[in-house]
Amino acid sequence: QVQLVESGGGLVQPGGSLRLSCAASGFTFSTYYMSWVRQAPGKGPEWVSNINTGGGMTRYADSVKGRFTISRDNAKNTLNLQMNSLKPEDTALYYCARVFNSSGDYWGQGTQVTVSS
């Protein structure tokens, strides 16, 4: 029973920060690349970031590079996304996803991030 449970979303003002977490269970977390994906209302999913198994290699979408930081704690089976300098256009439902064959085979339920004044 693969489970991915996101948390940490909420309402934040532009320029603010938020830290998202994803608790993973039901699989060997340390052997999978992981990703964050977001989806705004009425739009398709947008890839945000991914991280390799050991956490030493990360990639980001141009829209978030320099503002977001992905990390993982394999001992705690946890994936994180530190979001700084948030903009209204960051408003979306954020999902963590397990990467299998270059795609997300399991997604969490999502956590809502709303950036507004």
trRosetta pair geometry for C-beta under 8 A, 3 or more apart (Angstrom, degrees):
i j d omega theta_ij theta_ji phi_ij phi_ji
1 25 7.7 0 100 113 86 93
1 26 4.4 -111 89 -119 54 136
2 25 7.7 158 -152 89 36 52
2 26 4.3 -161 -92 100 30 129
2 27 5.2 12 -105 -24 93 118
2 98 7.0 -78 -169 0 136 152
2 106 4.8 -92 128 -106 140 166
3 23 7.7 -12 119 107 100 84
3 24 7.0 155 88 -154 64 41
3 25 4.7 -4 57 60 107 92
3 26 5.1 108 7 -2 79 127
3 108 8.0 58 172 -111 55 81
4 22 5.7 -4 -171 -176 90 110
4 23 7.5 159 -153 77 41 48
4 24 5.6 -4 -103 -102 73 75
4 95 8.0 66 119 -175 130 80
4 96 5.3 -141 177 85 125 102
4 97 7.2 107 136 -98 174 29
4 98 6.7 -152 -61 -29 137 94
4 106 5.9 142 -7 132 124 106
4 107 6.6 -110 68 165 138 24
4 108 3.6 -107 112 -71 96 89
4 109 8.0 177 92 -4 76 62
5 22 6.8 152 73 -155 40 57
5 23 4.7 -16 59 55 99 97
5 108 5.7 165 -88 -143 17 120
5 109 6.9 10 -124 18 60 103
6 9 7.2 43 138 -22 111 109
6 20 6.2 -12 -164 -175 100 108
6 21 7.1 152 -153 85 52 47
6 22 5.1 -23 -94 -97 67 82
6 94 6.4 -179 -170 100 154 86
6 95 6.5 -121 -38 -127 147 38
6 96 5.6 159 -79 2 101 99
6 108 4.5 132 -20 113 94 151
6 109 6.6 -142 30 59 96 70
6 110 5.9 -15 44 -153 142 12
6 111 4.0 -133 124 -17 114 108
7 20 7.2 156 81 -157 39 63
7 21 5.2 -17 62 63 88 94
7 22 7.7 165 18 -83 68 37
7 23 7.4 23 4 -8 113 102
7 111 5.9 158 -107 -90 15 147
8 18 6.4 133 151 169 97 92
8 19 5.4 -91 -164 97 142 57
8 20 4.2 -180 76 -114 129 42
8 21 5.1 113 -26 10 130 78
8 111 6.1 68 54 140 63 162
9 18 7.1 46 -124 173 38 141
9 20 6.4 29 -60 -103 70 101
9 94 6.4 172 -83 35 118 111
9 111 3.4 176 -14 150 123 97
9 112 4.7 135 146 66 146 42
9 113 4.8 -111 -139 -65 96 64
9 114 7.9 77 172 -1 99 70
10 18 6.6 -174 47 -126 90 128
10 112 7.6 88 -68 91 20 79
10 113 7.2 6 42 -118 36 55
10 114 7.3 -82 138 37 31 85
11 114 4.8 -23 -105 75 69 108
11 116 6.8 -49 -156 45 96 95
12 16 4.0 -143 172 88 109 138
12 17 7.2 -136 -164 57 151 20
12 18 5.3 -129 -32 -52 154 114
12 86 5.6 60 101 61 126 156
12 113 7.4 -24 20 -164 110 84
12 114 7.3 147 24 83 63 56
12 115 5.7 -26 75 -107 85 69
13 16 4.8 102 61 -26 68 124
13 86 8.0 126 94 74 37 112
13 115 7.3 53 165 -160 11 69
13 116 7.3 -65 -114 87 46 32
13 117 5.4 59 -140 -96 90 69
14 86 6.3 -135 -135 96 41 76
14 87 6.0 35 -136 -123 95 41
14 88 6.1 -34 -84 -40 110 78
14 115 5.8 85 -83 168 61 104
14 116 7.6 29 -37 -113 84 11
14 117 5.9 -41 7 -48 100 101
15 85 6.0 -22 -134 -135 47 52
15 86 6.7 -56 22 52 11 67
16 86 5.3 -30 66 35 67 117
16 115 7.4 -172 48 -130 101 92
17 82 7.3 -7 -169 -177 109 80
17 83 6.2 162 -154 92 60 61
17 84 4.7 -10 -105 -108 103 63
17 85 7.6 21 -79 -15 79 37
17 86 6.7 171 -89 -18 30 106
18 83 4.8 -6 61 62 81 112
18 86 6.5 42 7 -58 102 144
18 113 6.2 166 85 -129 162 113
19 80 6.5 -13 -176 -167 95 106
19 81 7.2 165 -157 83 50 50
19 82 5.2 -13 -110 -107 87 66
19 83 7.1 -172 -83 22 36 74
20 36 7.4 107 86 -125 140 134
20 80 6.7 151 85 -159 58 53
20 81 4.3 0 56 55 107 100
20 83 6.9 46 -6 -10 99 113
20 94 5.8 -76 -115 108 164 147
20 96 7.9 177 138 -51 119 105
20 111 6.1 168 -135 67 110 138
20 113 7.5 -65 -68 -65 123 123
21 78 6.0 -25 -164 -166 101 109
21 79 7.2 141 -163 80 50 51
21 80 5.4 -18 -104 -103 67 76
21 81 7.9 -157 -68 23 30 69
22 34 7.6 178 80 -179 142 137
22 78 6.7 145 73 -159 55 57
22 79 4.1 -12 57 60 112 99
22 80 7.4 -156 19 -69 77 34
22 96 3.4 12 -102 -4 161 162
22 108 6.0 -137 -138 -38 108 152
23 77 6.7 57 -163 109 61 95
23 78 5.9 -23 -101 -103 56 80
24 27 7.1 -62 166 55 109 91
24 29 4.7 122 98 -103 136 120
24 34 7.8 -105 -59 -104 147 137
24 77 4.6 -126 68 169 87 97
24 78 7.0 -170 14 -84 87 29
24 79 6.7 64 -28 -8 116 100
24 96 7.7 -106 -67 119 99 138
24 98 7.5 110 -130 -73 129 107
25 77 6.3 79 -75 142 60 152
27 32 7.0 34 125 -18 127 139
27 98 7.2 39 68 -119 154 157
28 31 4.6 32 110 14 111 117
28 32 7.4 137 92 -15 69 95
29 32 6.4 -81 -161 36 36 104
29 34 8.0 5 -167 -58 84 128
29 74 6.1 175 103 -140 106 71
29 77 4.3 160 -15 -129 162 83
30 53 6.0 70 170 -174 57 97
30 74 4.1 62 -95 -153 101 126
31 53 6.0 -4 -138 -128 21 131
32 53 6.6 126 58 -100 19 89
32 98 5.2 -16 163 -156 151 95
32 99 6.1 156 178 51 91 72
32 100 7.2 -38 -134 -68 113 77
33 50 5.9 28 168 176 109 115
33 51 6.7 173 -157 85 71 45
33 52 5.6 -39 -106 -121 91 42
33 53 6.3 -68 -68 -52 55 67
33 99 3.9 -34 86 55 98 136
34 50 6.6 175 93 -150 40 73
34 51 5.6 -10 60 56 85 94
34 72 6.3 121 39 -84 138 136
34 79 4.9 -127 139 -101 155 143
34 96 6.4 -4 -179 -174 110 101
34 97 7.0 153 -162 79 64 48
34 98 6.3 -40 -109 -109 74 47
34 99 6.3 -150 -88 -3 20 97
35 47 6.6 -49 -175 -145 131 93
35 48 7.4 135 174 53 83 76
35 49 6.7 169 -152 91 64 47
35 50 4.1 -29 -97 -95 83 92
35 51 7.7 175 -82 17 42 67
35 96 7.1 153 85 -159 48 55
35 97 4.7 -21 67 63 97 98
35 98 8.0 -175 24 -81 83 3
35 99 5.6 94 -16 -60 107 106
35 104 6.1 -102 53 -78 126 110
36 48 4.3 -51 101 69 97 122
36 49 4.9 19 41 50 105 89
36 50 7.5 -162 19 -74 63 49
36 70 6.3 -154 -3 -102 120 119
36 79 7.6 -179 -62 145 91 125
36 81 5.0 64 -80 -76 159 143
36 94 6.3 -10 -170 -171 104 101
36 95 7.1 152 -157 82 54 48
36 96 5.8 -35 -98 -101 66 63
36 97 7.5 158 -97 17 18 84
37 45 5.0 13 168 -177 121 116
37 46 6.7 158 -164 77 72 40
37 47 5.5 -41 -109 -105 85 48
37 48 6.0 -177 -102 5 25 92
37 94 7.5 154 83 -156 40 54
37 95 4.9 -20 66 65 89 101
37 96 7.9 145 21 -108 75 15
37 97 5.5 24 2 -8 117 130
37 104 6.7 -81 -15 -34 142 157
37 107 7.3 -60 49 -122 126 119
38 45 7.1 151 81 -154 28 68
38 46 5.4 -25 68 62 79 94
38 48 5.4 68 -5 -51 100 124
38 90 7.8 -44 171 -168 171 62
38 92 3.8 77 171 110 112 143
38 93 6.6 157 -156 77 68 43
38 94 4.8 -26 -99 -100 92 67
38 95 7.0 172 -88 18 38 73
38 113 7.7 -49 -130 37 127 121
39 43 6.4 -173 -165 85 69 83
39 44 6.9 -84 -128 152 99 24
39 45 4.7 -49 -78 -97 104 63
39 46 6.8 156 -86 12 49 76
39 92 5.6 151 68 -171 27 108
39 93 5.2 -21 62 57 86 95
39 95 7.3 24 1 -5 102 113
39 110 7.7 -56 39 -121 106 141
40 43 4.5 28 67 36 90 126
40 46 7.6 20 -2 2 90 123
40 91 6.4 74 -118 99 101 75
40 92 4.4 -72 -71 -100 66 94
40 93 7.8 168 -86 13 25 71
43 46 7.3 1 132 -32 122 106
45 95 7.6 -41 -133 34 121 129
46 61 6.9 31 159 -91 100 167
46 63 7.9 -12 161 41 138 146
46 92 7.5 -77 40 -136 114 166
47 50 7.5 -26 -173 -34 111 102
47 61 6.0 150 100 -63 74 116
48 60 7.2 -25 159 -146 57 69
48 61 5.5 -76 -136 5 34 119
48 64 5.8 25 -160 15 86 156
48 68 6.9 -51 170 109 109 169
48 81 7.4 26 120 -135 139 144
48 94 7.4 -4 -13 -135 159 97
49 58 6.6 -1 -174 -174 106 98
49 59 6.4 170 -150 89 60 55
49 60 4.8 -10 -101 -104 94 68
49 61 6.9 -97 -59 0 61 78
49 64 6.8 -87 -50 87 106 137
49 68 6.2 -137 -44 117 142 128
49 70 4.3 -179 135 -41 137 135
49 81 6.8 147 49 -117 137 110
50 58 7.1 178 91 -149 45 57
50 59 5.4 3 52 53 83 98
50 70 7.1 -164 152 108 3 173
50 99 6.5 53 -144 -54 130 144
51 55 5.9 7 174 -120 121 53
51 57 7.1 145 -155 85 53 57
51 58 5.0 -13 -102 -103 79 83
51 59 7.9 -165 -71 23 43 66
51 70 4.8 -150 -48 125 119 124
51 71 7.1 140 -106 -112 160 16
51 72 5.6 170 110 -17 148 117
51 79 7.4 171 43 -138 133 103
52 55 6.9 -124 71 -37 72 15
52 56 6.5 -39 61 53 119 67
52 57 4.2 41 -2 56 127 102
52 58 7.6 -116 3 -66 78 47
53 74 7.8 47 171 -88 69 134
54 57 7.7 63 63 11 91 84
54 74 7.8 -42 -126 -33 39 141
55 58 7.8 4 -172 -57 51 99
55 71 6.3 41 -153 -156 117 62
55 72 4.8 -143 -91 50 109 94
55 74 7.3 -128 -30 -28 119 102
58 69 7.9 25 158 -157 167 60
58 70 5.3 168 -142 62 125 107
60 64 5.4 -120 -177 84 112 93
60 65 4.2 143 100 -86 128 79
60 68 6.2 159 -133 72 129 105
60 70 7.4 -180 -81 -5 92 111
61 64 5.3 61 66 22 90 97
61 65 6.9 -145 88 -33 39 87
62 65 5.7 -40 -135 8 32 120
63 89 7.6 -106 -173 121 124 123
64 67 5.4 -105 -168 61 60 103
64 68 4.2 -1 164 9 116 125
64 83 7.8 -60 -153 -124 117 89
64 90 7.5 96 -98 -110 101 107
65 68 7.5 -55 -84 42 22 87
67 83 6.8 24 140 -158 93 60
67 84 5.3 -145 -167 71 69 75
67 85 4.7 -103 -130 60 111 108
67 86 7.6 139 171 -75 129 42
68 81 6.1 -12 -168 -173 110 93
68 82 6.7 154 -158 83 54 56
68 83 5.2 -10 -106 -105 88 66
68 84 7.3 -176 -79 25 39 70
69 81 7.4 157 79 -156 45 47
69 82 4.4 -5 56 55 97 107
69 84 7.9 29 -1 0 97 106
70 79 7.4 -16 -166 -174 93 92
70 80 7.0 153 -157 86 47 60
70 81 5.6 -16 -101 -103 69 74
70 82 8.0 -155 -69 23 24 72
71 79 7.7 161 88 -159 44 50
71 80 4.8 -13 64 62 88 108
71 81 8.0 174 24 -79 68 32
71 82 7.2 27 6 -7 112 104
72 78 6.7 168 -155 93 60 55
72 79 5.0 -22 -104 -106 91 64
72 80 6.9 -178 -84 17 38 78
73 76 4.3 15 111 37 118 107
73 77 7.7 -34 93 21 76 18
73 78 4.7 7 52 58 100 100
73 80 7.4 47 -7 -13 95 113
74 77 7.1 31 -161 -77 37 43
79 96 5.2 136 79 -142 138 142
81 94 7.1 -130 60 175 153 143
81 96 7.9 -163 -21 -83 118 98
83 86 5.7 54 143 -79 108 101
83 90 6.9 136 -171 -178 135 150
83 113 7.3 24 57 -143 169 152
86 90 5.1 -105 -157 49 83 151
86 113 7.7 -131 -144 170 137 120
86 115 4.6 -151 146 -110 114 134
87 90 5.1 114 60 -11 68 100
87 115 6.1 89 102 121 21 156
88 91 5.9 -18 -178 -15 53 114
88 115 5.0 -150 -99 98 36 101
88 116 6.2 70 -115 -86 95 61
89 115 7.8 -36 33 64 32 132
90 113 6.4 -56 133 121 94 128
90 115 5.1 59 62 -5 98 143
91 113 6.3 -152 -128 105 42 75
91 114 5.2 36 -130 -129 103 49
91 115 5.1 -130 -61 29 85 81
91 116 7.1 42 -81 -43 135 92
92 112 8.0 -151 114 -143 29 56
92 113 6.1 6 56 57 58 98
93 110 4.2 18 170 179 107 136
93 111 7.2 152 -159 69 66 24
93 112 5.5 -35 -103 -95 71 65
93 113 7.6 162 -102 20 22 73
94 110 6.3 142 69 -154 36 75
94 111 5.5 -29 62 62 93 78
94 112 7.6 158 15 -101 79 14
94 113 5.5 41 -16 -7 118 117
95 107 4.8 -1 177 -167 135 109
95 108 5.4 177 -153 53 76 83
95 109 7.9 -168 -115 77 91 18
95 110 4.7 -44 -77 -90 83 80
96 107 7.3 155 83 -152 42 60
96 108 5.0 43 49 -2 82 124
97 104 3.3 -30 174 -131 135 131
97 105 7.9 132 -179 35 93 40
97 106 6.7 165 -152 87 64 49
97 107 4.7 -23 -99 -99 91 74
97 108 7.4 -122 -70 2 52 75
98 104 6.4 113 63 -149 46 70
98 105 5.8 -48 87 53 100 83
98 106 4.6 25 30 52 114 96
99 102 6.9 1 -174 -120 102 18
99 103 7.0 144 -148 72 65 17
99 104 6.2 -48 -93 -88 52 57
99 105 7.8 95 -164 5 13 84
100 103 6.5 -40 71 69 63 68
100 104 7.5 77 25 -146 78 18
100 105 4.0 -7 37 -13 129 127
100 106 8.0 62 -3 4 123 79
101 105 7.6 75 33 -53 92 114
104 107 5.6 55 150 -66 131 89
107 110 7.6 13 154 -53 110 83
108 111 7.9 -7 113 -21 130 84
